[in-house]
């Protein structure tokens, strides 16, 4: 199920972060963060966050459907687009505030051309990819740095990043002809 409204942050865990601290800082709730990132037993311990892993954090004070990313030290716009398998020009187009794509700074917020898919009972990456007309490899790539993400098993309530504008290499990475649904 697509999350069609509200803002979501892609937050990269830092050393000594806690779910409560992240929820407080980004004006979210512990329960929502735990649900969207499968931070509950038996999947994982909510107090065991791994530095460098990404969490999806909802922000319900903005009705606009958007996904915002906090730039990390040393990142560039091309490296961010590449890490999610996104088309660089699409990322640029969503961020007209950038006067020079080579000058972004840590903690700057960028909008990403992605949507949030909330996993439902019976879903698999393959089913979601088919439903959204995406290659499974694009889902794997976009979510590779996510906390509690596994390409083998996904749980109801988990939030997946769905790329809207794939990098050309991700559109059809192994040359397989895909059936289009009308």
Secondary structure, DSSP 8 states (H G I E B T S, - for coil): -B--SSEEEEEE--TT--HHHHHHHTT--HHHHHHHTT-STTT--TT---TT-EEEEEETT--S-EEEEE--TT--HHHHHHHHTB-HHHHHHH-TT-S-TT---TT-EEEESEEEEE--TT--HHHHHHHTT--HHHHHHHTTTBTT--SS---TT-EEEEESSB-HHHHTTT--------
